[in-house]
Structures are given as C-alpha cells and as structure tokens.
C-alpha cells in the first residue's frame, strides 16, 4: 500500500486558486492544479497512491470550518458512503483559534473520525510547549 503522508487540499477551486496565487506572489512558486479533492484523487490514481493523509490547515478564523470539512468528506453519513474514503483526516488546532479551545476541538473532531493532528507552530505563531495547547 502506498500512502502520501502530507496532502493539503481546498474545498473549492476558487479557494485553492486564491491561496495558491498568494503563495505564488509571495514565493514565486507556481502550481499545477487548484488542490481540490477531485483533482488530487485523479493524481492518486495516476501515481498508484492508495491513501493520503489530508492535513487541515487554515488561519485561526477559518480553522474550525476547515477541520469540519476535512473530517466530513472522509466519513460516511446515515444516507451515503464517504465521498473520499481514501483520505485520512488530520485536523489542526492553535492556542489562538476562535471558538472551542484546542483540546475541545480535538475531542469533538475525534468523535467525527479525525485520525491525527497537524500543528505548524512557526506558521501559526505559537511555541509547541504553549500551555494553552
């Protein structure tokens, strides 16, 4: 089994384009797709990748929505199968996120099927040993 261990995707082409254009502007690094689940699923097929660890990452004011989207697309519901069962959902938390505290968010998304945690202290602006975490 081949597992891609780090994948960042976007809910829509428009969101992906906005984020990727900002990265391109700031770093000069281009992109070949908009990072939607559909596009990446096709890339997985071409590369014979079986599973992918889907890492949620967003600014604090969008983090909970991105976490919800990340687990929601990977789990079945009462009336349908999982849309993207090949993705393994990891969420992200930060000590300055709005709404739930980091531990509360982890407990909530664990019940929804979250399999792991992605933090990026440098990009999110906190120390790994921050007591609020």
N, C-alpha and C positions, 0 to 999 in steps of 0.2 A: 504494500500500500504506500502511495506517495502522498505526503501531506505538506502543503505550503504553510509554513509556520507564521507568516506575517502578511496579512492582507487588510488593507483599508479600502472600504467601498463607500459609495454615496447613494442615498435613496433615489435620486433622480439625476438625469443627465445635466439638468440646469445647475443643481447644487455642485456636482462634480466639476463642471466647467468653471463655475465661479471660484471654487477652491484652487483648482489646478492652474487657472490663469493667474491667480495671486502668487502661487508658488513660482510659476514661470517668470513673472515680472520681478519677483524678489531674488530669485536664484539663477535665472537663465536656463533652468532645466525644463525641457519640454515634456510632452506626454503623448501617448498614442491612443488613449481611449479616455472616456469620461468616468471610469471607475464604477459603473453600475453593476449590480449583481448579474444581470443578464450577460453583459459583455464579459465579465470575469468567468462566468460559467462556461462560455464558449472557449476562452483561453485555457481553462482547465481541461476541457475535452481535447483540444489540440495538443496539449503538453502531457496528456495522460496523468493528470493530477486527480487523485480520488477525493481528497478532503482539503479544506482550507480553514485556518484559524482566522476568523473575522474579528478584527480588533476595533472596538469602538473608540473614537477619539474626536473631541469637539471642544469648542470654547465652553467655559462654565455655564453660560446661559443657555446652551443647547445640549449639554451633556446628557441630561436625563432623557430627552427626546431621542437622541442618537442611541443611547443604551436600550431604550424600549424597542426601537426599530431593529437593532441588532439581534435581540432575542426573538422578537415577534416573527421575523422572516425565517427563522430556523426551527420553529416549533409547530407541531400540528395543533389545530383547534378542534372543537367539538364537531364541526361540519366540514373540515378539509384537512388534507395532509399538509405537512410542512412544505412551504414554497421552495426553500433552499436547504434541504436536509444535509447537503454536503458541506455546509459551513458550520464551524464550531464556534459558538458565540463567546467572546470575551468582552466584558464591559470595562469602563473606566470611571474612576472617581477622583475627586480632588478636594482638598480641605476648604476651598472657597466656592464650591459648586452651590447653586441655589436649590432651595427645597430641602430634600432629605439630606441628612448627614451621610458621609461616606459609608459607614457600617450599615445604616438603614437601607441605603441604595443597594449594597451588596446582598443583604438578606432578601430584599424584595425581588431582585433580578435572579437570585439563586432559585427561588421558588418558580420562576418563569423558565428556568432551564439554562441560565448562564453557566458556563463551564470554567471560566477563568477571569483573570484581572489583568488589565493593561494600565500601567501608570507611566507617565513621562514627566518626572519632576522638573527637568530643565525647561521643557516647553510649557508646562503647566504652572511653573513658578512656585514650587514648594520643595522643601527638603524631604527626602524619603523617610526620615525619622520624625516628621512633624506630628506632634501629639494629637492634632485634630483628625488625623487619619485613623 
